[in-house]
Amino acid sequence: MSTDQAADLLAVVEELRDRVRHLEDVEALRNLKSEYAAACDDNYDADRLAALFVEDATWESQGMGKHEGREAIREFFRGISGHFVFALHYGLNPQIEVTGDTARARWYLFMPCTVGDTGKAMWRAGLDEEEYVRVEGRWMYKSKKSAPFFHTTFDEGWAKQPFV
């Protein structure tokens, strides 16, 4: 093998390594989102949820406030299970961008749920904008911001009551 052929082969191997790493990172971020949804749907397990966020993370959603820092996020989730007594979180149509040890994503949220204070079945949908950071080889949330499209009762539906 000539020096030029070896250099070409090395370049191909490096490109494939980078492409595989990118695919693994995207898949790890999808799994992080799935773990977040599973922890929410498990009665908003506050400790499990907090473990997904870096120490100085932020979590924000219109109508539910902005919570800064892992402990504030943990405290928020400790109280939310009384508000949403049932929920199924669906993260759909992700647009994920990875740049080294940071990443960003936009996800559509669809969430059938039951609100505890009324006992009503509700539909929620919105857009989640998220930032992530790799910490010691593990992807974690740096920020999570949710903006609602609609929040309506099952009976009324989004056609009769389309917006929050």
Stockholm file with secondary structure:
# STOCKHOLM 1.0

chainA/1-164         MSTDQAADLLAVVEELRDRVRHLEDVEALRNLKSEYAAACDDNYDADRLAALFVEDATWESQGMGKHEGREAIREFFRGISGHFVFALHYGLNPQIEVTGDTARARWYLFMPCTVGDTGKAMWRAGLDEEEYVRVEGRWMYKSKKSAPFFHTTFDEGWAKQPFV
#=GR chainA/1-164 SS CCHHHHHHHHHHHHHHHHHHHHHHHHHHHHHHHHHHHHHHHTTCCHHHHHTTEEEEEEEEETTTEEEESHHHHHHHHHHHTTTEEEECCEEEEEEEEEETTEEEEEEEEEEEEEETTTTEEEEEEEEEEEEEEEETTEEEEEEEEEEEEEEEETTTHHHHSCCC
#=GC SS_cons         CCHHHHHHHHHHHHHHHHHHHHHHHHHHHHHHHHHHHHHHHTTCCHHHHHTTEEEEEEEEETTTEEEESHHHHHHHHHHHTTTEEEECCEEEEEEEEEETTEEEEEEEEEEEEEETTTTEEEEEEEEEEEEEEEETTEEEEEEEEEEEEEEEETTTHHHHSCCC
//
